Amino acid sequence: MKIIIVASGSFTPTPVIRRELSTADMIVAADGGAVHLKGISIDPDIIIGDLDSIDRASKDFFASRHIPVRTYPKKKDMTDTELCLDYALGQGAKEIVLMGMTGCRLDHTLANILMLRCLLEKGVTGRILDANNEIYLIDSDTTFDGSPGDLLSVIPVTQRVTGLTLEGLAYPLTDKTLDMGTALGVSNVFTGNTATVRLTSGMVVVTKSKD
């Protein structure tokens, strides 16, 4: 099952975003993400959160559409996105795509990226998608689709990453060790339609970007 979670961060309904939404088995709105969906005439299957980012008109609209809502108190130990992830995992999701997860709130952006780890550990395919970026967290060999000129960055998020090999990129690496805090893997460039990241140990965030 493929579940898409839409939160209240930056959201631009590009053709890629719209196409991705059309492939979902279920769409979950994290609080104000419901407003983004309303703007492109898509009903979420459920709205989850403390509802502090949804205006009254939108609440009334979704009530008239009989969209289920799970409301939580504003003072809680989990973010709305985290609540949605728990819900999606409970529904048996095998793939989760996160939208509206980046933007001006850097704290939320960082937390959302690092929450990909819980999906990785559960064997669930996860990624963040916005108008300019696809963001992954990986700990094993992975091949990414792209186009010549697309940017790909590899950033260590464990103390050390060993055996890092980059293929299909303008600046290849072979069996390299990178420590957390280095920017060596930033802004590489696709030379063809695929690029492969290999590693022996550790964990990296991979971003595929277009300016």
C-alpha positions as CSV (number, residue, x, y, z in Angstrom):
1,M,0.0,0.0,0.0
2,K,1.3,3.5,-0.9
3,I,0.3,6.3,1.4
4,I,1.0,9.9,0.8
5,I,1.1,12.3,3.8
6,V,0.6,16.0,3.1
7,A,1.7,18.4,5.9
8,S,1.4,22.2,6.1
9,G,4.9,23.2,5.0
10,S,5.8,24.5,1.5
11,F,3.6,22.9,-1.1
12,T,3.7,23.7,-4.9
13,P,1.4,21.4,-6.9
14,T,3.8,20.8,-9.8
15,P,2.9,18.1,-12.4
16,V,5.3,15.7,-10.6
17,I,3.4,16.3,-7.3
18,R,0.0,15.9,-8.9
19,R,1.1,12.8,-10.7
20,E,2.4,11.3,-7.4
21,L,-0.8,12.1,-5.6
22,S,-2.8,10.3,-8.3
23,T,-0.9,7.1,-7.6
24,A,-1.7,7.0,-3.8
25,D,-3.8,4.2,-2.3
26,M,-4.5,6.6,0.6
27,I,-3.9,10.3,1.3
28,V,-3.5,11.5,4.8
29,A,-3.5,15.2,5.7
30,A,-1.4,16.3,8.6
31,D,-3.3,19.3,10.0
32,G,-2.9,22.2,7.6
33,G,-1.9,19.9,4.8
34,A,-5.7,19.5,4.3
35,V,-5.8,23.1,3.1
36,H,-3.1,22.4,0.5
37,L,-5.2,19.5,-0.8
38,K,-8.4,21.6,-0.8
39,G,-6.6,24.1,-3.0
40,I,-6.1,21.5,-5.7
41,S,-9.6,19.8,-5.2
42,I,-8.3,16.6,-3.7
43,D,-10.0,15.1,-0.6
44,P,-7.8,13.4,1.9
45,D,-8.9,10.1,3.3
46,I,-8.4,11.3,6.8
47,I,-7.1,14.5,8.6
48,I,-4.9,14.0,11.6
49,G,-3.5,16.6,14.1
50,D,-4.3,19.3,16.5
51,L,-6.0,21.3,13.8
52,D,-4.3,24.6,14.7
53,S,-3.4,25.2,11.1
54,I,-6.8,24.8,9.5
55,D,-9.1,27.7,9.2
56,R,-12.8,27.5,10.1
57,A,-14.0,27.6,6.5
58,S,-11.8,24.6,5.6
59,K,-12.9,22.7,8.7
60,D,-16.6,23.2,7.6
61,F,-15.8,22.3,4.0
62,F,-14.2,18.9,5.0
63,A,-17.0,18.3,7.5
64,S,-19.5,18.7,4.6
65,R,-17.5,16.2,2.6
66,H,-17.6,13.7,5.5
67,I,-13.8,13.4,5.8
68,P,-12.8,11.6,9.0
69,V,-10.8,13.6,11.4
70,R,-8.6,12.5,14.3
71,T,-8.1,15.4,16.6
72,Y,-5.3,15.6,19.2
73,P,-4.5,18.2,21.8
74,K,-2.2,21.0,20.9
75,K,0.1,20.1,23.9
76,K,1.4,16.7,22.9
77,D,4.6,14.7,22.6
78,M,4.4,14.0,18.9
79,T,4.2,16.3,15.9
80,D,1.2,16.0,13.6
81,T,3.5,14.5,10.9
82,E,4.7,11.8,13.4
83,L,1.1,11.0,14.3
84,C,0.4,10.6,10.6
85,L,3.4,8.3,10.1
86,D,2.2,6.1,13.0
87,Y,-1.3,6.0,11.4
88,A,0.2,5.1,8.0
89,L,2.3,2.3,9.4
90,G,-0.7,1.0,11.3
91,Q,-2.6,0.8,7.9
92,G,0.2,-1.5,6.6
93,A,1.9,1.0,4.3
94,K,4.8,-0.4,2.3
95,E,5.6,3.0,0.7
96,I,5.2,6.4,2.3
97,V,5.7,9.7,0.4
98,L,5.8,12.9,2.5
99,M,4.8,16.2,1.0
100,G,4.6,19.7,2.6
101,M,7.6,18.7,4.8
102,T,10.1,21.4,4.0
103,G,9.9,25.2,4.2
104,C,10.7,28.1,6.4
105,R,10.6,26.1,9.7
106,L,14.0,24.5,9.6
107,D,13.3,22.6,12.9
108,H,10.4,20.8,11.3
109,T,12.3,20.2,8.1
110,L,15.2,18.6,9.9
111,A,12.9,16.5,12.1
112,N,10.9,15.3,9.1
113,I,14.0,14.3,7.2
114,L,15.3,12.4,10.2
115,M,12.0,10.7,10.7
116,L,12.7,8.8,7.5
117,R,14.9,6.6,9.7
118,C,12.0,5.0,11.4
119,L,10.6,4.0,8.0
120,L,14.0,2.6,7.0
121,E,14.2,0.6,10.2
122,K,10.8,-0.9,9.6
123,G,11.6,-1.8,5.9
124,V,9.1,0.8,4.5
125,T,10.2,2.8,1.5
126,G,10.1,6.5,2.4
127,R,10.9,9.8,0.8
128,I,10.2,13.5,1.0
129,L,9.0,15.2,-2.2
130,D,8.7,18.9,-2.9
131,A,8.8,21.1,-6.0
132,N,12.6,21.0,-6.2
133,N,13.8,18.0,-4.2
134,E,13.4,14.3,-3.5
135,I,14.9,13.4,-0.2
136,Y,15.9,9.8,0.9
137,L,17.7,8.3,3.9
138,I,19.5,5.1,3.0
139,D,21.9,2.5,4.6
140,S,22.4,0.2,1.6
141,D,23.1,0.3,-2.1
142,T,20.5,2.3,-4.0
143,T,20.0,3.4,-7.6
144,F,18.2,6.7,-8.4
145,D,16.5,7.7,-11.6
146,G,17.2,11.2,-13.0
147,S,18.2,13.2,-16.0
148,P,21.6,14.5,-17.1
149,G,22.3,17.7,-15.1
150,D,20.1,16.8,-12.1
151,L,21.9,17.4,-8.8
152,L,22.5,14.6,-6.3
153,S,23.9,15.2,-2.8
154,V,25.0,12.5,-0.3
155,I,25.3,13.7,3.3
156,P,26.5,11.4,6.2
157,V,24.1,11.3,9.2
158,T,26.0,8.8,11.2
159,Q,29.4,9.4,12.8
160,R,31.2,7.6,9.9
161,V,30.2,6.2,6.5
162,T,32.5,3.6,5.0
163,G,32.8,2.1,1.5
164,L,31.0,5.0,-0.1
165,T,31.0,4.6,-3.9
166,L,29.2,6.9,-6.3
167,E,28.5,5.9,-9.9
168,G,26.8,7.6,-12.8
169,L,27.8,11.1,-11.5
170,A,30.2,13.7,-12.7
171,Y,32.3,13.4,-9.5
172,P,32.6,9.6,-8.7
173,L,33.9,8.2,-5.5
174,T,35.2,4.7,-4.9
175,D,35.3,3.0,-1.4
176,K,35.5,6.4,0.4
177,T,35.2,6.9,4.1
178,L,33.2,10.1,5.1
179,D,32.7,11.4,8.6
180,M,29.6,13.3,9.6
181,G,30.1,17.0,9.1
182,T,31.9,16.8,5.7
183,A,30.3,18.4,2.6
184,L,32.3,16.4,0.1
185,G,29.2,14.7,-1.2
186,V,27.2,17.9,-1.9
187,S,26.1,19.0,-5.4
188,N,27.2,16.1,-7.6
189,V,25.7,15.9,-11.1
190,F,23.9,13.1,-13.0
191,T,25.8,12.2,-16.2
192,G,23.0,9.9,-17.5
193,N,19.6,8.7,-16.4
194,T,20.7,6.8,-13.3
195,A,23.1,7.2,-10.4
196,T,24.0,4.6,-7.8
197,V,25.1,5.2,-4.2
198,R,26.8,2.3,-2.5
199,L,28.0,2.1,1.1
200,T,29.3,-0.6,3.4
201,S,28.3,0.9,6.7
202,G,26.6,4.0,8.1
203,M,23.6,6.0,6.9
204,V,23.3,8.9,4.5
205,V,20.7,11.4,3.4
206,V,20.4,11.6,-0.4
207,T,18.8,14.6,-2.1
208,K,18.0,14.6,-5.8
209,S,17.4,18.2,-6.7
210,K,16.7,20.6,-9.6
211,D,17.4,24.3,-9.4
